């Protein structure tokens, strides 16, 4: 037996007006209402991920006791640049 767990996460995103209008229009055309905007966004993100052909890599870094938030940003940027090579 195989079990697959799917986790949905609720978040708030800020969309440009043009992008929002496109998503609303697509949702109404496909589903008849705007209640499925999340489906449209998820589909677009999956399609985008599939067309790039690259799998995203996990960026890891160690946190020291005195790491400030600006240092965290620098560590993330350095890890991102290293994984892009």
mmCIF file of the C-alpha atoms, coordinates in Angstrom:
data_MODEL
# 
_entry.id   MODEL 
# 
loop_
_atom_site.group_PDB 
_atom_site.id 
_atom_site.type_symbol 
_atom_site.label_atom_id 
_atom_site.label_alt_id 
_atom_site.label_comp_id 
_atom_site.label_asym_id 
_atom_site.label_entity_id 
_atom_site.label_seq_id 
_atom_site.pdbx_PDB_ins_code 
_atom_site.Cartn_x 
_atom_site.Cartn_y 
_atom_site.Cartn_z 
_atom_site.occupancy 
_atom_site.B_iso_or_equiv 
_atom_site.pdbx_formal_charge 
_atom_site.auth_seq_id 
_atom_site.auth_comp_id 
_atom_site.auth_asym_id 
_atom_site.auth_atom_id 
_atom_site.pdbx_PDB_model_num 
ATOM 1  C CA . UNK A 1 1  ? 0.000   0.000  0.000   1.00 0.00 ? 1  UNK A CA 1 
ATOM 2  C CA . UNK A 1 2  ? 1.277   3.469  -0.877  1.00 0.00 ? 2  UNK A CA 1 
ATOM 3  C CA . UNK A 1 3  ? 0.174   6.575  0.941   1.00 0.00 ? 3  UNK A CA 1 
ATOM 4  C CA . UNK A 1 4  ? 0.690   10.050 -0.459  1.00 0.00 ? 4  UNK A CA 1 
ATOM 5  C CA . UNK A 1 5  ? 0.384   13.038 1.800   1.00 0.00 ? 5  UNK A CA 1 
ATOM 6  C CA . UNK A 1 6  ? -0.510  16.357 0.246   1.00 0.00 ? 6  UNK A CA 1 
ATOM 7  C CA . UNK A 1 7  ? -0.108  19.452 2.329   1.00 0.00 ? 7  UNK A CA 1 
ATOM 8  C CA . UNK A 1 8  ? -1.804  22.674 1.378   1.00 0.00 ? 8  UNK A CA 1 
ATOM 9  C CA . UNK A 1 9  ? -0.402  25.893 2.769   1.00 0.00 ? 9  UNK A CA 1 
ATOM 10 C CA . UNK A 1 10 ? -2.398  29.070 3.064   1.00 0.00 ? 10 UNK A CA 1 
ATOM 11 C CA . UNK A 1 11 ? -0.515  32.286 2.404   1.00 0.00 ? 11 UNK A CA 1 
ATOM 12 C CA . UNK A 1 12 ? -1.030  35.801 1.124   1.00 0.00 ? 12 UNK A CA 1 
ATOM 13 C CA . UNK A 1 13 ? 0.645   37.003 -2.050  1.00 0.00 ? 13 UNK A CA 1 
ATOM 14 C CA . UNK A 1 14 ? 0.587   40.378 -3.756  1.00 0.00 ? 14 UNK A CA 1 
ATOM 15 C CA . UNK A 1 15 ? -0.098  40.179 -7.484  1.00 0.00 ? 15 UNK A CA 1 
ATOM 16 C CA . UNK A 1 16 ? 0.211   42.851 -10.112 1.00 0.00 ? 16 UNK A CA 1 
ATOM 17 C CA . UNK A 1 17 ? -3.201  43.994 -11.298 1.00 0.00 ? 17 UNK A CA 1 
ATOM 18 C CA . UNK A 1 18 ? -2.607  42.623 -14.803 1.00 0.00 ? 18 UNK A CA 1 
ATOM 19 C CA . UNK A 1 19 ? -1.617  39.177 -13.533 1.00 0.00 ? 19 UNK A CA 1 
ATOM 20 C CA . UNK A 1 20 ? -4.569  39.088 -11.155 1.00 0.00 ? 20 UNK A CA 1 
ATOM 21 C CA . UNK A 1 21 ? -6.959  40.023 -13.974 1.00 0.00 ? 21 UNK A CA 1 
ATOM 22 C CA . UNK A 1 22 ? -5.552  37.207 -16.159 1.00 0.00 ? 22 UNK A CA 1 
ATOM 23 C CA . UNK A 1 23 ? -5.934  34.668 -13.351 1.00 0.00 ? 23 UNK A CA 1 
ATOM 24 C CA . UNK A 1 24 ? -9.488  35.788 -12.557 1.00 0.00 ? 24 UNK A CA 1 
ATOM 25 C CA . UNK A 1 25 ? -10.443 35.600 -16.239 1.00 0.00 ? 25 UNK A CA 1 
ATOM 26 C CA . UNK A 1 26 ? -8.921  32.113 -16.581 1.00 0.00 ? 26 UNK A CA 1 
ATOM 27 C CA . UNK A 1 27 ? -10.648 30.913 -13.405 1.00 0.00 ? 27 UNK A CA 1 
ATOM 28 C CA . UNK A 1 28 ? -14.042 32.141 -14.613 1.00 0.00 ? 28 UNK A CA 1 
ATOM 29 C CA . UNK A 1 29 ? -13.524 30.606 -18.070 1.00 0.00 ? 29 UNK A CA 1 
ATOM 30 C CA . UNK A 1 30 ? -12.432 27.207 -16.705 1.00 0.00 ? 30 UNK A CA 1 
ATOM 31 C CA . UNK A 1 31 ? -14.484 26.892 -13.532 1.00 0.00 ? 31 UNK A CA 1 
ATOM 32 C CA . UNK A 1 32 ? -17.281 29.472 -13.779 1.00 0.00 ? 32 UNK A CA 1 
ATOM 33 C CA . UNK A 1 33 ? -16.180 31.414 -10.698 1.00 0.00 ? 33 UNK A CA 1 
ATOM 34 C CA . UNK A 1 34 ? -13.199 32.929 -8.940  1.00 0.00 ? 34 UNK A CA 1 
ATOM 35 C CA . UNK A 1 35 ? -13.221 30.297 -6.176  1.00 0.00 ? 35 UNK A CA 1 
ATOM 36 C CA . UNK A 1 36 ? -10.497 28.325 -7.958  1.00 0.00 ? 36 UNK A CA 1 
ATOM 37 C CA . UNK A 1 37 ? -7.838  31.002 -8.237  1.00 0.00 ? 37 UNK A CA 1 
ATOM 38 C CA . UNK A 1 38 ? -5.495  28.852 -6.133  1.00 0.00 ? 38 UNK A CA 1 
ATOM 39 C CA . UNK A 1 39 ? -5.858  26.008 -8.658  1.00 0.00 ? 39 UNK A CA 1 
ATOM 40 C CA . UNK A 1 40 ? -4.904  28.342 -11.496 1.00 0.00 ? 40 UNK A CA 1 
ATOM 41 C CA . UNK A 1 41 ? -1.856  29.666 -9.640  1.00 0.00 ? 41 UNK A CA 1 
ATOM 42 C CA . UNK A 1 42 ? -0.728  26.140 -8.697  1.00 0.00 ? 42 UNK A CA 1 
ATOM 43 C CA . UNK A 1 43 ? -1.137  24.959 -12.305 1.00 0.00 ? 43 UNK A CA 1 
ATOM 44 C CA . UNK A 1 44 ? 0.886   27.888 -13.603 1.00 0.00 ? 44 UNK A CA 1 
ATOM 45 C CA . UNK A 1 45 ? 3.642   27.295 -11.065 1.00 0.00 ? 45 UNK A CA 1 
ATOM 46 C CA . UNK A 1 46 ? 3.785   23.569 -11.886 1.00 0.00 ? 46 UNK A CA 1 
ATOM 47 C CA . UNK A 1 47 ? 3.865   24.298 -15.619 1.00 0.00 ? 47 UNK A CA 1 
ATOM 48 C CA . UNK A 1 48 ? 6.643   26.810 -15.094 1.00 0.00 ? 48 UNK A CA 1 
ATOM 49 C CA . UNK A 1 49 ? 8.650   24.320 -13.023 1.00 0.00 ? 49 UNK A CA 1 
ATOM 50 C CA . UNK A 1 50 ? 8.173   21.612 -15.668 1.00 0.00 ? 50 UNK A CA 1 
ATOM 51 C CA . UNK A 1 51 ? 9.242   23.816 -18.585 1.00 0.00 ? 51 UNK A CA 1 
ATOM 52 C CA . UNK A 1 52 ? 12.518  24.922 -17.014 1.00 0.00 ? 52 UNK A CA 1 
ATOM 53 C CA . UNK A 1 53 ? 13.757  21.342 -16.890 1.00 0.00 ? 53 UNK A CA 1 
ATOM 54 C CA . UNK A 1 54 ? 15.754  22.065 -13.763 1.00 0.00 ? 54 UNK A CA 1 
ATOM 55 C CA . UNK A 1 55 ? 15.006  20.784 -10.336 1.00 0.00 ? 55 UNK A CA 1 
ATOM 56 C CA . UNK A 1 56 ? 15.421  23.284 -7.605  1.00 0.00 ? 56 UNK A CA 1 
ATOM 57 C CA . UNK A 1 57 ? 18.139  22.509 -5.143  1.00 0.00 ? 57 UNK A CA 1 
ATOM 58 C CA . UNK A 1 58 ? 17.833  22.940 -1.436  1.00 0.00 ? 58 UNK A CA 1 
ATOM 59 C CA . UNK A 1 59 ? 20.015  25.679 -0.031  1.00 0.00 ? 59 UNK A CA 1 
ATOM 60 C CA . UNK A 1 60 ? 21.473  24.886 3.359   1.00 0.00 ? 60 UNK A CA 1 
ATOM 61 C CA . UNK A 1 61 ? 23.623  26.872 5.729   1.00 0.00 ? 61 UNK A CA 1 
ATOM 62 C CA . UNK A 1 62 ? 24.652  26.668 9.346   1.00 0.00 ? 62 UNK A CA 1 
ATOM 63 C CA . UNK A 1 63 ? 23.392  29.210 11.813  1.00 0.00 ? 63 UNK A CA 1 
ATOM 64 C CA . UNK A 1 64 ? 25.700  30.511 14.481  1.00 0.00 ? 64 UNK A CA 1 
ATOM 65 C CA . UNK A 1 65 ? 24.570  31.927 17.788  1.00 0.00 ? 65 UNK A CA 1 
ATOM 66 C CA . UNK A 1 66 ? 25.108  35.555 16.810  1.00 0.00 ? 66 UNK A CA 1 
ATOM 67 C CA . UNK A 1 67 ? 23.687  35.530 13.279  1.00 0.00 ? 67 UNK A CA 1 
ATOM 68 C CA . UNK A 1 68 ? 21.682  38.686 12.567  1.00 0.00 ? 68 UNK A CA 1 
ATOM 69 C CA . UNK A 1 69 ? 18.822  38.793 10.057  1.00 0.00 ? 69 UNK A CA 1 
ATOM 70 C CA . UNK A 1 70 ? 20.952  40.738 7.559   1.00 0.00 ? 70 UNK A CA 1 
ATOM 71 C CA . UNK A 1 71 ? 23.590  38.003 7.888   1.00 0.00 ? 71 UNK A CA 1 
ATOM 72 C CA . UNK A 1 72 ? 20.924  35.381 7.187   1.00 0.00 ? 72 UNK A CA 1 
ATOM 73 C CA . UNK A 1 73 ? 20.065  37.185 3.939   1.00 0.00 ? 73 UNK A CA 1 
ATOM 74 C CA . UNK A 1 74 ? 23.750  37.221 2.963   1.00 0.00 ? 74 UNK A CA 1 
ATOM 75 C CA . UNK A 1 75 ? 24.086  33.486 3.710   1.00 0.00 ? 75 UNK A CA 1 
ATOM 76 C CA . UNK A 1 76 ? 20.987  32.692 1.651   1.00 0.00 ? 76 UNK A CA 1 
ATOM 77 C CA . UNK A 1 77 ? 22.279  34.778 -1.259  1.00 0.00 ? 77 UNK A CA 1 
ATOM 78 C CA . UNK A 1 78 ? 25.690  33.083 -1.119  1.00 0.00 ? 78 UNK A CA 1 
ATOM 79 C CA . UNK A 1 79 ? 24.052  29.636 -1.032  1.00 0.00 ? 79 UNK A CA 1 
ATOM 80 C CA . UNK A 1 80 ? 21.785  30.559 -3.926  1.00 0.00 ? 80 UNK A CA 1 
ATOM 81 C CA . UNK A 1 81 ? 24.706  31.766 -6.029  1.00 0.00 ? 81 UNK A CA 1 
ATOM 82 C CA . UNK A 1 82 ? 26.696  28.628 -5.240  1.00 0.00 ? 82 UNK A CA 1 
ATOM 83 C CA . UNK A 1 83 ? 23.826  26.315 -6.192  1.00 0.00 ? 83 UNK A CA 1 
ATOM 84 C CA . UNK A 1 84 ? 23.308  28.186 -9.486  1.00 0.00 ? 84 UNK A CA 1 
ATOM 85 C CA . UNK A 1 85 ? 26.814  27.366 -10.716 1.00 0.00 ? 85 UNK A CA 1 
# 
